[in-house]
Amino acid sequence: MTSLEGLRVLDLSRFIAGPYCAMMLGDMGAEVVKIEPPGEGEYARRAMPAVDGQSLYTFIVNRNKKSLAIDLRNADGLAVLKELIVKADVLVENFRPGTMEKMGLGWEAIHALNPRLVMARISGFGQDGPLAEKQCFDGVAQAMSGLMDLTGQIDGPPTMIGAFMCDYTTGMYAALGILAALNARHSSGKGQMVDVSLLESAASMLMTAIPQQLMFGTTMTRVGSRDRFVAPSNTFATGDGRHVLIVGGDDNMFPRVLRAMARPTLIDDPRFATMASRVEHRDAIEGIVADWMAANDADDLVAKLEAEGVPCAKIARIDEVVKNEQLHHRNGIVDIPFAGTSVPMQGVTIHLSDTPLTIRKPLPQVGEHNADVLAGWLGYGAAQVETLKTSGAI
């Protein structure tokens, strides 16, 4: 038994945010059908690097799905999609606002076809407003939300976060909204529209930047790897050419840092006596810590800090992350069989005790499940499927 067993999801989305949202529903047990163009499928399948001609980008957001290849510019193909909508519980799309309306499948039309369907609409800026039709990718959302101005070294330029954080976060918000809408449907009997955007998702991660700006007129900006509120909490270079992060600036942790450094008397220095004074004299205390770090190897430093109960970590390279024993113990990295080999990827990130999330199948080939979906959802026989092939609809 899985959490969303029996739930039917149509995934019309591309790239990351939408496919990631639908993949989460698939991990929870929903039957997810990815709708993509016949032939080469969605554009992201062609991005490098690839395995057996399929982009790794598509692997990590399209597991646990079936592929139904439909040409939505073909009248017969569009008619099939409408039939599928009648049978679906959820539809996920991330076209630019207005695209579904041009297809005759805006929210009002879809709600009329299937009043119980939940429609998740993922876009850069939302379905309405002055920027609704502006093009957006993750980097654009990072730039416009202020996240880039919060990221990077103090004396360096604004920097993109090293992963597509806005895409992934927006996909998670969409999945959360879908689950809320499905729960509401138990009472109302009706579906609703879920409208999420990359810009709003990015702005939700700004910590205290918005109230600080509007209430006090202070503009938060980048501070490198420093903690904004306590010191010493930063990333420091070590004697063996690595880096170690410590979070040791509050009044409980700072004495532990000093014990690890064998410098307990520094607590008597008035510059370092309180959290506020340490922030005021951040350069001084972090300079002392930096000298200690530079004289020791990373692993030795981590051992000394952990022995005193200081939160810390050596900055891991990806070649070390893929060997992380905790991730492997928790199945955070798994191997998925595909085309005579296997593709390693992230595991499920939500662990439920009674209805666990599962990975049941890898990225589907384009149109791999045409006959299966058309028969299972719509009752089409072989002759009807062949007719659709002949017309170019699938």
Secondary structure, DSSP 8 states (H G I E B T S, - for coil): --TTTT-EEEE---TTHHHHHHHHHHHTT-EEEEEE-TTT-SGGGG-SSEETTEEHHHHTT-TTEEEEE--TTSHHHHHHHHHHHHH-SEEEE-S-TTHHHHTT-SHHHHHHH-TT-EEEEEESS-SSSTTTTS---HHHHHHHHTTTTTSS-TTS-----SS-HHHHHHHHHHHHHHHHHHHHHHHHS---EEEEEHHHHHHTT-TTHHHIIIII-------TTS-SSSSSEEEEE-TTS-EEEEE--STTTHHHHHHHHT-GGGGGSGGGSSHHHHHHTHHHHHHHHHHHHHTS-HHHHHHHHHHTT--EEE---HHHHTT-HHHHHTT-EEEEEETTEEEEEE--S---SSS----------TTTTHHHHHHHHH---HHHHHHHHHHT--
